[in-house]
Amino acid sequence: MPAMKPAFLYAAFSALGLLAIPPAAHASEGKTASAQILVKSSASWNGKPYTAYASGTPEMTVLKLTIEPWAALPWHTHPFPNAGYVLEGALTIVDKASGEKKTFHAGEAFTESVDDAHHGIAGNEKTVLLLVYAGIKGKPTSVPLPGQVKEY
């Protein structure tokens, strides 16, 4: 087999993109990212402290939930801590027992109640939420109150 010429190898590796990235782009030292804490709390939005995690195999769930304008989610509870971030629109969370409510707008994060009945109501435009549940494998992330439909 004839020997390959360096020019041919250079052209072949360049075509594959293997020479296009300088070695420094593969790894760098020092600060490479920045972080902004959106919400960090040991209590829900209405001040109820989180007590302890349920036992079982942990399961993380991340949902993107879209709610139509002025729509109200059914009354429900969550069996474990979760947090949300409003990507678009606004969401008013209402605590069923106390009637307390709070509105979160695009760019705001919130922590939800555990075992407290509540629901969310969208504002005058479509509301899009990013929800993160620190759950337990095999358990639902949301439990509707009797007579209510599932939240999603």
N, C-alpha and C positions, 0 to 999 in steps of 0.2 A: 504494500500500500504506500503511495507516495506521501511524503511529509507535507503537512499543511503549512502554508505560508503565514507569517504573523499578520499580514494585512487582511487575509481572508478571515482569520480568527477574530480580529478586531471588528471587522464588518459584521460577522455573524453574531458576536456577543452584543454589539451595539444594537443590532436589529431586534434582539431579544430584550433589550432594555437593561442588560446586566451591567453595562458600563455607564449608563446614564445617571445612576445615583451615586454620588460621591460617598466614600466610606463613612464620613462623619454623619450622613443622614440616617444611617442604620442604627446608630446608638449615640446618645449624648448624655453627658453628665450634668448634674445641677438641676435647677428648677425647670420643669418641662410643662407644667400645668398650673392652673390656679383653681381654687374652689370657693364657692360662696354658699354658706349654709342658708338654706331657704326656710327651714323650720327645724327646731330641735327642742323637744319638750318631754317632760315626764307626766304630762297631763293633756287632756283633750282641749279643744278650742273653748269649751265652756268651763274649764278649770277642774274637771274631775280627774284626780290622779290615776295613773296606770298603776296597778298593784303588782301583778306577776304574770309572766308568760304561761300559757297553758302548756301541758306536757304533750309530747308527741314528736313526730318527725317534722322539722321545720320545712316550710314551703313558701317561697316568695312568689307573689303574684303582682304583676304590673298591668294595669288596665288603662286604656284610653276610652273614656266614657263621653259620649256626645248626647246632650240634652237639648231638646227643641225649645224655642222661646216660650216662656211662661209655663213650661211643663213642671209639674211637681212629681218628684219621685215618691214611691210608696213609703209608708212608715216602715222602718226596719231597724235592726241592731247589727253590730259587728261583734264577733266573739273574740277578737284580738286586735291589738293596735294597728292602725293604718294612718297614712298621711296622704294628702292630696295637694295638687298644684293646679291652679286655674290657668290653662293655656289661652283660652278665649272666653269672652263674656264675663258673667258674674254668677255666683251661686250663693243663695241665702240658706244657711243651715238652721233648722228649727228644732229645739229640744221639745219633745212631746209633753213631758211631765211639767216642766216649768214655763214653757212658752218662750223661753229665752231664744233669741235669734241673733245671728251675725252674718254679714255679707262679706264675701271674699271676691275680689276682682282679678282680672287677668294680671298675671305676674305675682300673685300672692299664694302662699302655701298655708296649709292648715293641718291640724291633727284631729282625728275623729274620735268620738266616744266609743267605749267598749261597754256592751250590754245596756246602753241607754237608748231608748227608742227616739228616733229622730228622722227627719227627711230633708231633702234639699229641693229648692225651688230656683229654676233658672230665671234670669232677668229677661229683658225685652229683646235679646238676641240669642242666637245659638250659644250654648255653653259647652266648652270642651275641657275635660278634666284629665289629669294624669293621676292615677290612684296607685299607691303602693301598699300592699298588705304583707305584714310579717305573720304569716299564718301557719297552720298545721295541715299536713298532707291529709286529704280526704275530708276536710271540714270546709263548709262554704264560707266565702268571704263576707257575705251579707245574708241575713236571715229576716224574711218579711214577718211582720206582726200577723196574728191570725186575721184572716179575711182580706189581707193585702196580697197583691201580685208580687212576683219576684222583682227586685230592683233592676236587674239586667239579665 
